[in-house]
Amino acid sequence: MTSEAWRSASGFVGIGFVGHALPADSAALLRDGVRSVILFARNYADPTQVSRLNAEIRAAAGGPVLTTVDHEGGRVQRFRGEAFPDMPSGRELGHAGPDVARKAGETTARQLRAVGFAMNLAPVLDVDTNPANPVIGARAFASDPGRVATCAVAYAAGLRAGGVHACGKHFPGHGDTSVDSHLDLPRLPHAMERLEAVELVPFQAAIRAGIESIMTSHVLFEALDPHVPAPLSRVVITELLRERLGFDGLVITDDLEMQAIANRFEMGEAAVQAIEAGCDLILACHRLDRQRRIIEAIAQAIESGRIPDTRVRKSQKRLARLLDPA
């Protein structure tokens, strides 16, 4: 395997790690070409520390890195304390309306930007249609697709005004599931007519408003592709998101280490299939061995021609638009 193939493959992968300082093994991946990192509460002690950590990440990479965090507000807020006071949930912002949602996005962005983050993995574009949903619920702005669209677009505009990129999630919709994709693979039977009327409405609005990135859901949509979940499906990512909805921004998978994927697919092959489907960035948030396996599999696919050079360059350009030394 050539170092060029490994470096190109590394650019497709976003990594996470444990601790308040950058581990040597993760630094090595950054030196070899990884250009995206996701941080969690496990990486945060205080603003000075996390700012220093983001600087370490950029230094190891030798340049700009897409530093990201899930900082939605409500129960999904990774950092707390004086510098990061509790922010309202999506549902609370949905009740308050788009003006408040925009202000919340801008406030959050300024807090994150101050400590070196380039992207907030928000807003949630899912529609809260299933009261039994164990993973979305109050993270969504509303049960009405139009209300979700209005508030989510406003929140994303606030993030942008505060200097941080937005990422809408979880395409093509996780709001109606009754299974947590962290634990198992949800399946939905919804036909295109239902998706167009409900799930896709906020995504269409966000795309029209210029959202920078979209994250996929680990959900299998039986009427679209009965064989594989959304991030591995060309029907869902290329034909629906790229071609039908016209999105040419960065497509990020949810964490490939979640059980919906990890229990059913070999990790490297899943990553290659996600790229073939049209995804640009593969998240692997926890284990170094899985991160290295994903990079290895992508590098092999690049060397064999399974992932052509044109495909590599296309994703590289999409990521380059968002890279920021912060």
C-alpha positions in Angstrom: 0.0 0.0 0.0 1.4 3.4 -1.0 1.7 6.3 1.4 -0.2 8.4 -1.1 -3.2 6.0 -1.0 -3.1 5.9 2.8 -3.0 9.7 2.9 -5.9 10.1 0.5 -7.9 7.5 2.4 -7.2 9.3 5.7 -8.9 12.4 4.3 -12.2 10.5 4.3 -12.1 9.7 8.0 -13.1 11.7 11.0 -11.7 10.4 14.3 -12.5 10.6 18.0 -10.4 9.7 21.1 -10.4 9.6 24.9 -8.7 12.2 27.1 -7.9 15.8 27.6 -4.8 15.7 25.5 -4.1 14.4 22.0 -2.9 10.8 22.2 0.2 9.9 20.2 -1.6 7.4 18.0 -4.3 9.9 17.1 -1.6 12.5 16.4 0.0 10.0 14.0 -3.2 9.6 12.1 -3.4 13.4 11.7 0.1 13.6 10.5 -0.8 10.9 7.9 -3.7 12.8 6.5 -6.8 12.7 8.8 -8.4 16.2 8.6 -11.5 15.9 10.8 -11.8 15.3 14.6 -14.9 15.0 16.8 -14.7 15.8 20.5 -17.0 14.8 23.3 -17.5 15.5 27.0 -14.7 13.0 27.7 -12.3 15.5 26.0 -13.4 18.6 28.0 -12.2 19.9 31.4 -12.4 23.7 30.9 -12.2 26.2 28.0 -8.5 26.7 28.3 -7.8 23.0 28.1 -10.1 22.3 25.1 -8.8 25.3 23.3 -5.3 23.9 23.8 -6.4 20.5 22.6 -7.8 21.9 19.4 -4.5 23.7 18.8 -2.7 20.4 19.4 -4.9 18.8 16.8 -4.1 21.5 14.2 -0.4 21.3 15.0 -0.3 17.6 14.5 -2.1 17.9 11.2 0.2 20.7 10.1 -2.7 22.8 8.9 -6.5 23.3 9.0 -8.7 20.6 10.5 -12.5 20.3 10.6 -12.9 20.2 14.4 -16.4 19.2 15.3 -18.7 18.6 18.3 -22.3 17.6 18.9 -23.5 20.6 20.8 -27.2 20.9 20.1 -28.4 22.1 23.5 -30.8 20.2 25.8 -29.6 16.8 26.7 -27.0 16.7 23.8 -24.6 19.4 25.0 -21.1 18.1 25.4 -19.6 21.0 27.4 -21.2 22.7 30.4 -20.2 25.2 33.0 -19.7 28.9 33.2 -18.3 29.2 29.6 -21.0 26.9 28.3 -24.3 27.5 30.1 -27.2 25.1 29.5 -28.8 25.9 26.1 -32.5 25.1 25.2 -33.4 21.8 23.5 -34.6 21.7 20.0 -38.1 21.3 21.2 -37.9 24.4 23.4 -36.5 26.4 20.6 -39.3 25.2 18.3 -41.8 26.5 20.8 -40.0 29.8 21.1 -39.7 30.3 17.3 -37.1 31.1 14.7 -35.9 34.4 16.1 -34.9 32.7 19.4 -33.5 29.7 17.5 -31.3 32.0 15.5 -30.0 33.7 18.6 -29.3 30.3 20.2 -27.3 29.2 17.2 -25.3 32.4 17.2 -24.6 32.2 20.9 -23.5 28.6 20.7 -21.3 29.3 17.7 -19.5 32.1 19.5 -18.8 29.9 22.5 -17.5 27.1 20.3 -15.5 29.4 18.0 -13.8 30.9 21.0 -12.2 27.5 21.8 -11.3 26.5 18.3 -14.2 24.6 16.8 -15.0 24.9 13.1 -18.4 22.9 13.0 -21.3 22.2 15.3 -23.0 18.9 14.3 -26.4 20.6 14.5 -29.2 21.4 13.8 -31.4 18.3 14.1 -33.6 18.2 11.0 -35.6 15.2 12.1 -39.4 15.6 12.6 -40.7 14.4 16.0 -43.5 12.2 14.8 -43.0 9.2 17.1 -43.6 9.7 20.9 -41.8 6.3 21.5 -38.6 7.4 19.7 -35.8 6.7 22.2 -33.1 8.8 20.6 -34.6 11.9 19.0 -37.7 13.2 20.8 -36.9 16.7 22.4 -33.8 17.0 20.2 -36.2 17.8 17.3 -37.7 21.3 16.9 -41.3 20.1 16.4 -43.7 17.4 15.1 -44.6 19.7 12.2 -42.2 19.6 9.3 -42.7 23.3 8.4 -41.9 24.3 11.9 -38.8 22.2 12.0 -37.7 23.7 8.7 -38.2 27.3 9.8 -36.5 26.9 13.2 -33.6 24.7 11.9 -32.8 27.1 9.0 -32.8 30.0 11.5 -30.5 28.1 14.0 -28.1 27.2 11.1 -28.0 30.9 10.1 -27.1 31.7 13.7 -24.3 29.3 13.7 -23.0 30.7 10.5 -23.2 34.3 11.8 -21.2 33.2 14.9 -18.4 31.8 12.7 -19.2 28.0 12.9 -20.3 25.6 10.2 -23.7 23.8 10.5 -24.4 20.2 9.9 -28.1 19.1 9.5 -29.0 15.6 10.7 -30.0 12.7 10.4 -30.8 12.2 6.6 -33.3 11.2 5.4 -35.0 11.3 8.8 -34.7 9.6 12.2 -37.7 11.1 13.9 -40.2 8.3 13.4 -38.1 5.4 14.5 -38.7 3.4 17.7 -35.2 1.9 17.8 -32.0 3.7 18.9 -29.4 3.3 16.2 -26.7 3.4 18.8 -28.0 -0.1 19.8 -29.6 -1.7 16.8 -30.7 -0.9 13.2 -34.0 0.9 12.9 -36.2 0.2 9.8 -38.9 2.4 8.3 -41.3 1.4 5.6 -42.2 5.0 4.5 -42.7 5.4 0.7 -41.4 8.5 -1.1 -44.8 10.2 -0.9 -44.6 10.1 2.9 -40.9 11.2 2.9 -41.7 14.2 0.7 -44.5 15.3 2.9 -42.7 14.9 6.3 -39.1 13.8 6.6 -37.6 15.6 3.7 -39.2 19.0 4.2 -36.6 20.3 6.6 -33.7 18.9 4.6 -35.0 20.6 1.4 -35.3 23.9 3.3 -31.8 23.6 4.8 -30.3 22.8 1.4 -32.1 25.7 -0.2 -30.7 27.9 2.6 -27.1 26.7 1.9 -26.4 24.4 4.7 -22.8 23.3 4.6 -23.0 19.7 5.6 -25.5 16.9 6.2 -25.1 13.9 8.4 -26.8 10.6 7.5 -28.9 8.3 9.8 -28.2 4.7 10.4 -31.7 3.8 9.4 -32.9 1.3 6.7 -35.6 2.8 4.5 -37.3 -0.3 3.1 -39.1 1.5 0.3 -35.9 3.2 -0.9 -33.3 0.5 -0.5 -34.4 -2.7 1.3 -30.8 -4.0 1.5 -28.6 -1.5 3.3 -29.0 1.4 5.7 -29.0 5.0 4.4 -25.2 5.8 4.5 -24.3 2.7 2.5 -27.1 3.2 -0.1 -26.4 4.9 -3.4 -30.1 5.2 -3.8 -30.4 7.3 -0.7 -27.2 9.4 -0.8 -26.5 9.9 -4.5 -29.9 9.5 -6.2 -32.0 11.1 -3.5 -29.8 13.6 -1.6 -27.3 14.5 -4.3 -29.3 14.3 -7.5 -33.0 14.8 -6.5 -32.5 17.3 -3.7 -29.4 18.9 -5.3 -27.1 18.9 -2.3 -23.4 19.2 -3.2 -22.0 19.9 0.3 -20.2 17.6 2.6 -22.0 14.4 3.5 -20.9 12.9 6.9 -21.9 9.5 8.2 -23.1 9.1 11.8 -20.5 7.2 13.8 -19.8 3.9 12.0 -19.1 2.3 15.4 -22.7 2.5 16.4 -24.3 -0.9 16.7 -26.7 -0.4 13.8 -23.6 -0.7 11.6 -20.9 -2.3 13.7 -23.0 -5.4 14.5 -23.9 -6.0 10.8 -21.0 -5.0 8.6 -17.3 -5.3 8.5 -16.0 -1.9 9.4 -13.7 -1.3 6.5 -16.2 -2.6 3.9 -18.9 -0.4 5.4 -16.7 2.6 5.0 -15.9 1.8 1.4 -19.6 1.3 0.6 -20.5 4.6 2.2 -18.0 6.4 0.0 -19.4 4.5 -3.1 -22.9 5.6 -2.0 -21.8 9.3 -2.0 -20.6 10.1 1.5 -17.5 12.3 1.9 -16.5 11.8 5.6 -16.7 8.6 7.6 -17.0 9.1 11.4 -15.2 6.6 13.6 -15.4 8.1 17.1 -13.9 5.7 19.5 -11.5 2.8 18.7 -8.1 3.3 17.1 -8.1 -0.2 15.6 -11.3 0.5 13.8 -10.1 3.9 12.6 -7.0 2.3 11.1 -9.0 -0.6 9.6 -11.3 1.9 7.9 -8.3 3.9 6.5 -6.7 0.7 5.3 -9.8 -0.5 3.5 -10.4 2.8 1.8 -6.7 2.9 0.8 -7.0 -0.5 -0.7 -10.1 0.5 -2.6 -8.3 3.6 -4.0 -5.3 1.5 -5.1 -7.5 -1.1 -6.8 -9.5 1.6 -8.6 -12.7 0.6 -6.8 -12.8 4.3 -5.6 -11.6 6.2 -8.6 -9.3 9.3 -8.4 -12.2 11.5 -9.6 -14.3 10.4 -6.6 -11.4 11.1 -4.2 -10.9 14.6 -5.5 -14.6 15.4 -5.3 -14.7 14.6 -1.6 -11.4 16.4 -1.0 -12.8 19.6 -2.6 -16.0 19.4 -0.5 -14.0 19.0 2.7 -11.5 21.8 1.7 -14.4 24.3 1.5 -14.9 23.8 5.3 -11.3 23.5 6.6 -10.5 26.4 8.8 -7.5 27.0 11.1 -9.8 28.7 13.6 
